[in-house]
Amino acid sequence: MIASLLIANRGEIACRIIRTARRMGIRTIAVYSEADAGALHVRSADAAVMIGPAPARDSYLRGDRILAAALETGAEAIHPGYGFLSENAEFARAVMDAGLIWVGPDPASITAMGLKDAAKARMASAGVPVTPGYLGADQDDAHLAREAAIIGYPVLIKAVAGGGGKGMRLVADPAEFADALVSCRREAMGAFGNDRVLIEKFIAHPRHIEVQVFGDRHSNIVHLFERDCSLQRRHQKVIEEAPAPGMDEATRGAVCRAAVDAARAVDYVGAGTVEFIADASDGLRADRIWFMEMNTRLQVEHPVTEAITGVDLVEWQLRVASGEPLPRRQEDLSIQGWAMEARLYAEDPARGFLPSIGRLDAFDIGDRVRVDTGVAQGGRITPFYDPMIAKLIAHDATREEARRKLAGALDRAVVWPLRTNAGFLVKALEHPDFAAGHMDTGLIARAGDALMPDPLPDAEGLARAAAELGGAGALAGFRLNGARQGRARVMVEGQAVEADVLPCEGEIFRAAQGRVLLSRHGQSWEVRPYRAAASGAAVAGDGAIAAPMPGTIIATHVAPGQSVSKGQKLVTLEAMKMEHGLTAPFDGVVEEMPFAQGAQVREGMVLARIKPEEG
């Protein structure tokens, strides 16, 4: 068995690998960039080596530095996780040439499956069904247009080296083909350094079905059943589950056999995923499921397979890399229950899912589901890497029970002050089509704004937050002697809101410094008492306008000595990638404007002071 392992990755996958390695008695070594010096994976490992500046190209993508760190620390093996260098055949070869163990497939297998056109041609030769399309070497624009016409519109133009939705264009009209081809090639060259493309028939009602496969060096290859990754936003997976809804045993048998055949065709060793696209216009049928690509690594969504099979896939990886045979035979594997995974991201659905960057002052997911994360409360989401906060994995006896359990965990998630997609995920899980298992990769696009979380808390949440503030003596003039005692005005994210006052029972609050952090339906809001505050501001005293959160002054709209009217904008603060206009609470004269444009301010700093008009 491997004695010491360097993890050539970061975040939740590095932490997840460390957990299994520690349970197996394996010493772990982390690598980290300057931006990750205090990261959870660094603190969790037995040793850690800094490998470069924050940008991935200068650190996590520097195979030479990672290899040097492994040799320096006496590591026996390198596990690449997923992303970064996990499917880089040259890096895998360099690791093996240095006399270290590569926890992954042979470089030849990575190369064979690395280009979509070559991989599909190889699969077709092995008898694996492939999507109708053009995989040829002739890349002339006119020739590609003719092939698209033969296939029949709509078609997909796909970069042969693509992945993650990049280098892909849907073309419904022949007149649009030329422009789409230019755009696809440009994106492919920028992302992958290769602008060759293939043409595929577009499937109108596609389901994304993938099969987990595993091979060893003793000629054993098994599958661990299928996953459904059809719920996607812009070709990025959002919620994954295992097994696939509506998959009968005959179709499951056919697709899983095809996956094993694909793995055998490249003498596959280790964990891999064979991805298929299914035409689900008439349900899942064996004759309408085609090979799409193979990922020669562990997948982000591997925990749902672990949940339904009882297998630790990282342990299998380490055992196979150590030369052991697979721990189980095919007949020993079966499906137990149902599992779903949701990817919790630091991003703001209200602003086009822009990343939300900063410190996690509050982070609590609870313990009702499995949580794989690479951050802890007090940690930071930086602009340098993928903004995933955590993966939440629910497992239960039935799909409906797993769905409800996952939605419940997301509903109760507390993350602050960063924005997250938790509310969006809850609505996606509760969408009638998803709940019924009637989805395809276009469901989220069709649902549109129906999946967007609400900008403010619901009435019940506000009422309970108002009660919590009143109970702390923060709402002057209100007494909580009964179930409902009038109304209160509170500030929510800088907005004045009227709320009933109800007793607080069973809600999630974090109270501090005269404010409440209210968490409901996957979202968190800061609620403060209203004290003649300016809209969009906190009040440090009469006429003193304080910053509601840390940020940058991007504009000042008035000057000292200037007369202003109630509601007039004084300062614009940019915080958490959003602009907050802070306005005058009453008519008066500007006494003080202590900060200029560009200044960095902390929460509570006075940004303006207004003197009331006499009389």
C-alpha positions as CSV (number, residue, x, y, z in Angstrom):
1,M,0.0,0.0,0.0
2,I,1.1,3.5,-0.7
3,A,2.7,5.1,2.4
4,S,2.7,8.8,1.5
5,L,0.6,10.7,-1.0
6,L,0.9,14.2,-2.4
7,I,-2.5,15.7,-3.6
8,A,-1.9,17.9,-6.6
9,N,-5.1,19.9,-6.1
10,R,-6.9,22.2,-3.7
11,G,-10.3,22.8,-2.2
12,E,-13.0,20.2,-1.5
13,I,-11.4,17.4,-3.6
14,A,-8.1,17.7,-1.8
15,C,-9.9,17.6,1.6
16,R,-11.9,14.6,0.4
17,I,-8.8,12.7,-0.7
18,I,-7.1,13.5,2.6
19,R,-10.0,12.1,4.6
20,T,-9.8,8.7,3.0
21,A,-6.0,8.6,3.0
22,R,-5.9,9.4,6.7
23,R,-8.4,6.6,7.4
24,M,-6.1,4.2,5.5
25,G,-3.0,5.3,7.4
26,I,-1.4,7.1,4.5
27,R,0.7,10.3,5.1
28,T,-0.7,13.2,3.1
29,I,1.1,16.2,1.6
30,A,-0.7,19.2,0.3
31,V,0.4,21.8,-2.2
32,Y,-0.8,25.4,-2.2
33,S,-0.6,28.7,-3.8
34,E,0.1,32.0,-2.0
35,A,-3.6,32.7,-2.0
36,D,-4.3,29.3,-0.3
37,A,-1.8,29.6,2.5
38,G,-4.5,29.4,5.2
39,A,-6.8,27.0,3.3
40,L,-8.6,24.0,4.8
41,H,-6.7,21.5,2.7
42,V,-3.4,22.9,3.8
43,R,-4.4,22.7,7.5
44,S,-5.8,19.2,7.0
45,A,-2.7,17.6,5.5
46,D,0.3,16.2,7.4
47,A,2.6,18.4,5.4
48,A,2.3,21.2,2.9
49,V,4.4,22.9,0.3
50,M,3.9,26.3,-1.3
51,I,4.3,26.0,-5.1
52,G,3.7,29.5,-6.5
53,P,1.6,32.7,-6.8
54,A,-2.2,32.7,-6.8
55,P,-2.9,32.3,-10.5
56,A,-3.3,28.6,-11.3
57,R,-1.0,28.8,-14.3
58,D,1.8,29.8,-11.8
59,S,1.0,27.2,-9.2
60,Y,-1.6,24.3,-9.6
61,L,-0.8,24.0,-13.3
62,R,3.0,23.9,-12.8
63,G,3.7,20.2,-13.0
64,D,7.4,20.8,-12.5
65,R,6.9,22.5,-9.1
66,I,4.4,19.9,-8.0
67,L,6.8,17.1,-8.9
68,A,9.6,18.9,-7.1
69,A,7.4,19.2,-4.0
70,A,6.7,15.4,-4.1
71,L,10.4,14.5,-4.4
72,E,11.3,17.1,-1.7
73,T,8.8,15.7,0.8
74,G,9.4,12.0,0.1
75,A,6.0,11.4,-1.4
76,E,5.5,8.0,-2.9
77,A,2.5,8.8,-5.0
78,I,0.6,11.7,-6.6
79,H,-3.2,12.0,-6.7
80,P,-4.3,14.7,-9.2
81,G,-8.0,15.0,-8.0
82,Y,-10.0,16.5,-10.9
83,G,-9.4,19.6,-12.9
84,F,-6.0,21.2,-13.2
85,L,-3.5,18.4,-14.3
86,S,-5.7,15.4,-13.7
87,E,-6.1,14.6,-17.4
88,N,-2.6,15.8,-18.5
89,A,-0.9,12.8,-20.1
90,E,2.5,14.5,-20.1
91,F,2.3,15.2,-16.4
92,A,1.2,11.7,-15.6
93,R,4.2,10.4,-17.7
94,A,6.6,12.7,-15.8
95,V,5.3,11.5,-12.5
96,M,5.9,7.9,-13.5
97,D,9.3,8.7,-15.1
98,A,10.4,10.1,-11.7
99,G,9.7,6.8,-10.1
100,L,6.5,7.9,-8.4
101,I,3.1,6.2,-8.5
102,W,0.5,8.1,-10.5
103,V,-3.0,7.6,-9.0
104,G,-4.9,7.6,-12.3
105,P,-5.0,5.8,-15.7
106,D,-2.0,5.2,-17.9
107,P,-0.9,8.2,-20.0
108,A,-1.8,6.3,-23.1
109,S,-5.5,6.0,-21.9
110,I,-5.6,9.7,-21.2
111,T,-4.3,10.5,-24.6
112,A,-6.7,8.0,-26.3
113,M,-9.7,9.7,-24.7
114,G,-8.4,13.3,-24.7
115,L,-9.6,14.3,-28.2
116,K,-13.4,13.9,-28.8
117,D,-13.1,13.0,-32.5
118,A,-10.4,10.3,-32.0
119,A,-12.2,8.9,-29.0
120,K,-15.4,8.6,-30.8
121,A,-13.8,6.9,-33.8
122,R,-12.1,4.4,-31.4
123,M,-15.4,3.8,-29.6
124,A,-17.2,3.1,-32.9
125,S,-14.5,0.5,-33.8
126,A,-15.1,-1.1,-30.4
127,G,-18.9,-1.4,-31.1
128,V,-19.9,1.4,-28.7
129,P,-22.8,3.4,-30.1
130,V,-21.8,7.0,-30.9
131,T,-23.8,10.1,-31.7
132,P,-24.4,10.6,-35.5
133,G,-21.9,13.2,-36.7
134,Y,-18.7,14.1,-38.6
135,L,-15.4,13.2,-37.0
136,G,-13.1,13.6,-40.0
137,A,-9.8,15.3,-40.4
138,D,-10.9,17.7,-43.1
139,Q,-11.4,21.0,-41.3
140,D,-12.1,23.2,-44.3
141,D,-15.0,25.5,-43.6
142,A,-17.0,24.6,-46.7
143,H,-16.5,20.9,-46.1
144,L,-17.7,21.2,-42.5
145,A,-20.8,23.1,-43.7
146,R,-21.6,20.3,-46.2
147,E,-21.2,17.7,-43.5
148,A,-23.6,19.6,-41.2
149,A,-26.2,19.7,-44.0
150,I,-25.8,15.9,-44.4
151,I,-26.3,15.3,-40.7
152,G,-29.3,17.6,-40.7
153,Y,-30.0,20.7,-38.6
154,P,-29.9,21.5,-35.7
155,V,-26.3,20.5,-35.1
156,L,-23.6,21.1,-32.5
157,I,-20.2,22.3,-33.4
158,K,-17.8,21.0,-30.7
159,A,-14.1,21.6,-30.1
160,V,-12.4,18.2,-30.2
161,A,-10.4,19.1,-27.1
162,G,-13.3,20.8,-25.4
163,G,-15.0,20.3,-22.1
164,G,-17.1,22.0,-19.5
165,G,-19.4,23.6,-22.1
166,K,-16.5,25.6,-23.7
167,G,-15.9,25.4,-27.5
168,M,-19.5,24.4,-28.2
169,R,-22.1,26.1,-30.4
170,L,-25.7,25.1,-31.3
171,V,-26.6,25.9,-34.9
172,A,-30.3,25.7,-35.9
173,D,-30.1,27.5,-39.3
174,P,-27.5,26.8,-42.1
175,A,-27.2,30.6,-42.5
176,E,-25.7,30.8,-39.0
177,F,-23.2,28.0,-39.4
178,A,-20.2,30.1,-40.6
179,D,-20.3,32.7,-37.8
180,A,-20.8,29.9,-35.2
181,L,-17.8,28.0,-36.6
182,V,-15.6,31.1,-36.3
183,S,-16.8,31.8,-32.7
184,C,-16.4,28.2,-31.7
185,R,-12.9,27.9,-33.1
186,R,-11.8,31.2,-31.4
187,E,-13.0,30.0,-28.0
188,A,-11.5,26.6,-28.5
189,M,-8.1,28.0,-29.3
190,G,-8.2,30.3,-26.3
191,A,-9.3,27.6,-23.9
192,F,-7.5,24.5,-25.2
193,G,-4.9,25.7,-27.7
194,N,-6.6,23.6,-30.4
195,D,-9.3,24.9,-32.8
196,R,-10.2,21.6,-34.5
197,V,-13.9,20.8,-34.3
198,L,-16.4,18.0,-34.9
199,I,-20.0,18.2,-35.9
200,E,-22.8,16.3,-34.0
201,K,-26.5,15.9,-34.5
202,F,-28.2,18.0,-31.8
203,I,-30.6,15.9,-29.6
204,A,-33.8,17.8,-29.0
205,H,-34.6,16.3,-25.6
206,P,-31.2,15.3,-24.3
207,R,-30.5,13.5,-21.0
208,H,-26.9,13.4,-19.7
209,I,-26.3,9.8,-18.5
210,E,-22.8,8.7,-17.3
211,V,-21.5,5.5,-16.0
212,Q,-18.8,5.1,-13.4
213,V,-16.2,2.5,-14.5
214,F,-13.2,1.1,-12.7
215,G,-10.3,-1.0,-13.9
216,D,-7.2,-2.6,-12.3
217,R,-3.9,-4.1,-13.5
218,H,-5.3,-7.6,-13.3
219,S,-7.6,-7.2,-16.4
220,N,-10.7,-6.6,-14.2
221,I,-13.1,-3.8,-15.2
222,V,-16.4,-3.2,-13.5
223,H,-19.1,-0.6,-13.7
224,L,-20.7,1.0,-10.6
225,F,-24.0,1.9,-12.4
226,E,-25.1,5.2,-13.9
227,R,-25.6,8.8,-12.8
228,D,-28.0,11.3,-14.3
229,C,-26.5,14.8,-14.7
230,S,-29.2,16.3,-16.9
231,L,-30.0,19.3,-14.7
232,Q,-27.5,21.8,-16.2
233,R,-27.1,25.6,-16.6
234,R,-25.2,26.6,-19.6
235,H,-23.7,23.1,-20.0
236,Q,-22.5,23.1,-16.4
237,K,-23.9,20.4,-14.1
238,V,-26.1,21.7,-11.2
239,I,-27.6,18.7,-9.6
240,E,-26.6,15.1,-10.1
241,E,-28.2,11.9,-9.0
242,A,-27.9,8.1,-9.0
243,P,-29.4,6.0,-10.3
244,A,-31.1,7.7,-13.4
245,P,-34.8,8.3,-13.2
246,G,-36.8,6.2,-15.6
247,M,-33.9,3.8,-16.3
248,D,-35.3,0.2,-16.7
249,E,-33.0,-2.8,-16.1
250,A,-32.7,-3.6,-19.8
251,T,-31.5,-0.1,-20.7
252,R,-29.3,0.0,-17.7
253,G,-27.7,-3.3,-18.7
254,A,-27.1,-2.0,-22.2
255,V,-25.5,1.3,-21.3
256,C,-23.4,-0.1,-18.5
257,R,-22.1,-2.9,-20.9
258,A,-21.2,-0.2,-23.4
259,A,-19.3,1.7,-20.8
260,V,-17.3,-1.3,-19.8
261,D,-16.6,-2.0,-23.5
262,A,-15.3,1.6,-23.9
263,A,-13.0,1.2,-20.9
264,R,-11.7,-2.2,-22.2
265,A,-11.0,-0.5,-25.6
266,V,-8.3,1.6,-24.0
267,D,-7.1,-0.9,-21.4
268,Y,-8.4,1.4,-18.7
269,V,-7.0,1.3,-15.1
270,G,-8.4,3.3,-12.2
271,A,-11.6,5.5,-11.9
272,G,-13.2,6.8,-15.1
273,T,-16.5,8.0,-16.3
274,V,-18.1,7.2,-19.7
275,E,-20.5,9.9,-20.6
276,F,-23.5,9.3,-22.9
277,I,-26.2,11.5,-24.4
278,A,-29.7,10.1,-24.5
279,D,-32.7,11.2,-26.7
280,A,-35.3,11.2,-24.0
281,S,-38.2,12.3,-26.2
282,D,-39.7,8.8,-25.7
283,G,-38.1,7.9,-22.3
284,L,-34.8,6.2,-21.9
285,R,-34.2,3.5,-24.5
286,A,-31.1,1.5,-25.2
287,D,-31.2,2.4,-29.0
288,R,-31.3,6.1,-28.2
289,I,-28.2,6.4,-25.9
290,W,-24.9,7.3,-27.5
291,F,-21.3,7.6,-26.4
292,M,-20.3,11.3,-25.9
293,E,-16.9,11.2,-24.2
294,M,-14.8,9.7,-21.4
295,N,-13.4,11.5,-18.4
296,T,-10.2,9.8,-17.4
297,R,-10.4,10.9,-13.7
298,L,-12.6,11.1,-10.7
299,Q,-15.7,13.2,-11.3
300,V,-17.1,16.0,-9.1
301,E,-20.3,14.0,-8.7
302,H,-18.6,10.7,-7.6
303,P,-20.2,10.9,-4.1
304,V,-23.7,9.9,-5.4
305,T,-22.2,6.7,-6.7
306,E,-20.4,6.1,-3.4
307,A,-23.7,6.6,-1.6
308,I,-25.7,4.0,-3.6
309,T,-22.9,1.4,-3.7
310,G,-21.3,1.7,-0.4
311,V,-17.9,2.1,-2.1
312,D,-15.2,4.6,-1.3
313,L,-13.9,5.4,-4.8
314,V,-10.8,7.2,-3.5
315,E,-9.9,4.1,-1.5
316,W,-10.3,2.0,-4.7
317,Q,-8.1,4.4,-6.5
318,L,-5.3,4.1,-3.9
319,R,-5.6,0.3,-3.8
320,V,-5.5,-0.1,-7.6
321,A,-2.6,2.3,-7.8
322,S,-0.8,0.2,-5.2
323,G,-1.2,-2.8,-7.5
324,E,-4.1,-4.5,-5.7
325,P,-7.0,-6.1,-7.6
326,L,-10.5,-4.4,-7.4
327,P,-12.0,-5.0,-4.0
328,R,-15.3,-6.2,-5.5
329,R,-16.4,-8.2,-8.5
330,Q,-19.3,-7.0,-10.7
331,E,-21.7,-9.5,-9.1
332,D,-20.9,-8.0,-5.7
333,L,-22.1,-4.6,-6.6
334,S,-25.7,-3.4,-6.4
335,I,-27.8,-0.2,-6.1
336,Q,-29.0,0.7,-2.6
337,G,-31.4,3.6,-2.4
338,W,-31.1,6.9,-4.2
339,A,-28.6,9.8,-3.9
340,M,-28.6,13.4,-5.1
341,E,-25.8,16.0,-5.1
342,A,-26.0,19.8,-5.3
343,R,-23.1,22.1,-6.0
344,L,-23.2,25.1,-3.6
345,Y,-21.4,28.0,-5.2
346,A,-20.5,31.5,-4.0
347,E,-22.4,33.3,-6.8
348,D,-25.3,35.7,-7.1
349,P,-28.2,34.4,-9.2
350,A,-29.7,37.9,-9.2
351,R,-26.6,39.2,-11.0
352,G,-26.2,36.6,-13.7
353,F,-24.5,34.1,-11.3
354,L,-21.5,36.3,-10.9
355,P,-19.0,34.9,-8.4
356,S,-19.3,36.3,-4.9
357,I,-15.8,36.8,-3.4
358,G,-14.8,37.4,0.2
359,R,-14.7,36.0,3.7
360,L,-17.2,33.5,5.0
361,D,-18.2,35.1,8.3
362,A,-21.0,32.6,8.8
363,F,-21.0,29.1,7.2
364,D,-23.3,26.3,8.6
365,I,-24.8,23.5,6.5
366,G,-25.8,21.3,9.4
367,D,-25.3,17.5,9.5
368,R,-28.4,16.1,7.9
369,V,-26.5,15.3,4.6
370,R,-22.9,14.6,3.6
371,V,-21.0,17.8,3.0
372,D,-17.8,17.8,1.0
373,T,-16.1,21.2,1.3
374,G,-12.7,22.9,1.1
375,V,-13.6,25.9,3.3
376,A,-14.6,26.6,6.8
377,Q,-16.2,29.5,8.6
378,G,-13.7,32.3,8.5
379,G,-12.2,31.1,5.3
380,R,-12.2,33.0,2.0
381,I,-13.5,32.6,-1.5
382,T,-10.9,34.2,-3.8
383,P,-11.2,35.4,-7.4
384,F,-8.5,33.0,-8.5
385,Y,-10.3,29.6,-8.5
386,D,-13.7,28.0,-9.0
387,P,-16.1,29.6,-6.4
388,M,-17.5,26.2,-5.2
389,I,-18.2,26.3,-1.4
390,A,-19.4,22.8,-0.9
391,K,-21.1,19.8,-2.4
392,L,-24.2,18.5,-0.5
393,I,-25.1,14.8,-0.9
394,A,-28.3,13.3,0.3
395,H,-29.0,9.6,0.4
396,D,-32.2,7.9,1.2
397,A,-34.4,4.9,0.3
398,T,-36.3,6.6,-2.6
399,R,-35.7,9.4,-5.0
400,E,-38.4,11.5,-3.4
401,E,-36.9,11.1,0.1
402,A,-33.5,12.0,-1.2
403,R,-34.8,15.0,-3.0
404,R,-36.7,16.3,0.0
405,K,-33.7,15.7,2.3
406,L,-31.4,17.7,-0.1
407,A,-33.8,20.5,-0.5
408,G,-34.2,20.7,3.3
409,A,-30.5,20.9,3.9
410,L,-30.1,23.7,1.3
411,D,-33.1,25.5,2.7
412,R,-31.4,25.7,6.1
413,A,-27.9,26.6,4.8
414,V,-26.4,29.6,6.4
415,V,-23.7,31.5,4.4
416,W,-22.9,35.1,5.0
417,P,-22.0,37.7,3.7
418,L,-21.3,36.0,0.4
419,R,-24.2,35.3,-2.0
420,T,-24.9,31.7,-2.9
421,N,-27.0,29.7,-5.4
422,A,-28.7,27.8,-2.5
423,G,-32.1,29.4,-3.0
424,F,-31.8,28.7,-6.8
425,L,-31.0,25.1,-6.0
426,V,-34.0,24.7,-3.7
427,K,-36.3,26.0,-6.4
428,A,-34.7,23.7,-9.0
429,L,-35.2,20.7,-6.7
430,E,-38.9,21.7,-6.1
431,H,-39.6,22.3,-9.8
432,P,-42.5,20.0,-10.8
433,D,-40.7,18.5,-13.8
434,F,-37.6,17.7,-11.8
435,A,-39.6,16.4,-8.9
436,A,-41.4,14.0,-11.3
437,G,-38.1,13.0,-12.9
438,H,-39.2,14.5,-16.3
439,M,-36.1,16.7,-17.1
440,D,-33.6,17.2,-19.8
441,T,-30.6,19.5,-20.1
442,G,-32.8,22.4,-21.1
443,L,-35.1,22.4,-18.1
444,I,-33.3,25.3,-16.3
445,A,-33.3,27.4,-19.4
446,R,-37.0,26.8,-19.9
447,A,-37.9,27.5,-16.3
448,G,-36.1,30.9,-16.4
449,D,-37.0,33.4,-13.7
450,A,-39.2,30.9,-11.9
451,L,-36.0,29.5,-10.4
452,M,-34.7,32.8,-9.2
453,P,-34.7,33.3,-5.4
454,D,-36.6,36.1,-3.8
455,P,-34.7,39.3,-3.2
456,L,-36.2,39.8,0.3
457,P,-37.3,37.4,3.1
458,D,-40.9,36.3,3.2
459,A,-43.3,38.0,5.6
460,E,-43.0,35.2,8.3
461,G,-39.2,35.4,8.3
462,L,-39.3,39.2,8.6
463,A,-41.8,39.0,11.4
464,R,-39.6,36.6,13.4
465,A,-36.5,38.6,12.7
466,A,-38.3,41.7,14.0
467,A,-39.3,39.8,17.1
468,E,-35.7,38.7,17.7
469,L,-34.6,42.4,17.4
470,G,-37.4,43.5,19.7
471,G,-36.5,40.8,22.2
472,A,-33.0,42.3,22.4
473,G,-34.4,45.7,23.2
474,A,-33.5,47.0,19.7
475,L,-37.1,48.0,18.6
476,A,-38.0,50.9,20.7
477,G,-41.8,51.2,21.3
478,F,-42.6,47.5,20.7
479,R,-43.5,45.0,23.4
480,L,-43.8,41.3,22.7
481,N,-46.6,40.3,25.1
482,G,-48.5,38.2,22.6
483,A,-48.3,36.3,19.3
484,R,-48.7,39.5,17.3
485,Q,-48.2,43.0,18.7
486,G,-48.3,45.5,15.8
487,R,-45.7,46.2,13.2
488,A,-42.1,47.3,13.2
489,R,-39.9,48.9,10.6
490,V,-36.5,47.1,10.1
491,M,-33.6,47.5,7.6
492,V,-33.0,44.5,5.3
493,E,-29.8,44.8,3.2
494,G,-30.1,48.5,3.6
495,Q,-33.8,48.7,2.6
496,A,-36.5,49.9,5.0
497,V,-39.2,47.2,5.3
498,E,-42.4,47.0,7.4
499,A,-42.9,43.7,9.3
500,D,-45.2,42.2,11.7
501,V,-43.7,41.1,15.0
502,L,-44.0,37.4,15.8
503,P,-42.3,35.2,18.4
504,C,-39.1,33.5,17.1
505,E,-39.4,29.7,17.2
506,G,-37.1,27.4,15.5
507,E,-35.6,29.8,12.9
508,I,-31.9,30.1,12.3
509,F,-30.6,33.4,13.5
510,R,-27.1,34.8,14.2
511,A,-27.5,37.9,16.5
512,A,-24.6,40.4,17.0
513,Q,-24.3,44.1,17.7
514,G,-28.0,44.9,17.5
515,R,-28.5,43.0,14.2
516,V,-29.9,39.6,13.2
517,L,-28.7,37.3,10.4
518,L,-31.9,35.7,9.1
519,S,-31.5,32.5,7.0
520,R,-34.5,31.0,5.1
521,H,-34.9,29.1,1.9
522,G,-31.2,28.9,1.3
523,Q,-30.6,32.6,1.6
524,S,-29.3,34.9,4.3
525,W,-30.1,38.5,5.0
526,E,-28.8,40.9,7.6
527,V,-31.7,42.6,9.5
528,R,-31.2,45.7,11.6
529,P,-33.4,48.0,13.6
530,Y,-34.7,51.1,11.8
531,R,-33.6,54.3,13.3
532,A,-34.5,57.0,10.7
533,A,-31.8,55.4,8.5
534,A,-31.0,56.3,5.0
535,S,-32.1,53.9,2.4
536,G,-29.2,51.6,1.7
537,A,-27.2,52.6,4.8
538,A,-26.7,51.8,8.4
539,V,-26.9,54.6,11.0
540,A,-24.2,55.3,13.5
541,G,-26.1,58.2,15.1
542,D,-28.6,60.9,14.1
543,G,-27.6,62.0,10.6
544,A,-24.6,59.8,10.5
545,I,-24.7,57.4,7.5
546,A,-22.6,54.3,8.1
547,A,-21.4,51.6,5.7
548,P,-23.7,48.6,5.9
549,M,-20.8,46.2,4.9
550,P,-17.2,46.4,3.8
551,G,-16.7,47.8,0.4
552,T,-15.2,50.5,-1.9
553,I,-16.5,54.1,-2.4
554,I,-17.0,54.3,-6.2
555,A,-18.7,57.7,-6.2
556,T,-19.5,60.7,-4.0
557,H,-22.4,62.7,-5.1
558,V,-22.4,65.7,-2.6
559,A,-19.9,67.9,-0.8
560,P,-19.6,69.4,2.7
561,G,-21.8,72.5,3.1
562,Q,-24.3,71.4,0.4
563,S,-28.0,71.3,1.1
564,V,-29.7,68.0,0.5
565,S,-33.2,66.7,0.6
566,K,-34.5,63.4,2.1
567,G,-33.7,60.5,-0.2
568,Q,-31.0,62.3,-2.2
569,K,-28.1,60.0,-3.0
570,L,-24.9,60.8,-1.0
571,V,-22.4,58.0,-1.7
572,T,-22.3,54.9,-3.9
573,L,-20.6,51.9,-2.2
574,E,-19.6,48.8,-4.1
575,A,-19.7,45.7,-1.9
576,M,-19.9,42.0,-2.9
577,K,-19.9,43.0,-6.5
578,M,-23.1,45.1,-6.0
579,E,-23.6,48.9,-5.9
580,H,-25.4,50.3,-2.9
581,G,-26.6,53.9,-3.0
582,L,-26.7,55.5,0.4
583,T,-29.2,58.4,0.7
584,A,-30.0,61.2,3.1
585,P,-32.4,60.3,5.9
586,F,-33.9,63.8,6.0
587,D,-33.6,67.3,4.6
588,G,-30.4,69.0,5.8
589,V,-26.9,70.2,5.2
590,V,-23.8,67.9,4.6
591,E,-21.5,68.4,7.5
592,E,-18.9,65.7,6.7
593,M,-17.8,63.5,3.7
594,P,-14.7,61.8,5.1
595,F,-13.9,59.5,2.3
596,A,-13.0,60.1,-1.4
597,Q,-13.7,58.0,-4.4
598,G,-11.7,54.8,-4.4
599,A,-11.5,54.5,-0.6
600,Q,-11.8,51.1,1.1
601,V,-14.1,51.2,4.1
602,R,-15.1,48.8,6.8
603,E,-18.6,48.0,8.0
604,G,-19.9,50.7,10.4
605,M,-17.6,53.4,9.2
606,V,-19.4,56.8,8.9
607,L,-19.5,57.7,5.2
608,A,-21.5,60.9,5.5
609,R,-23.0,63.1,8.2
610,I,-26.1,65.3,7.7
611,K,-27.2,68.2,10.0
612,P,-31.0,68.6,10.0
613,E,-32.4,71.8,8.8
614,E,-33.3,74.2,11.6
615,G,-37.0,74.1,12.4
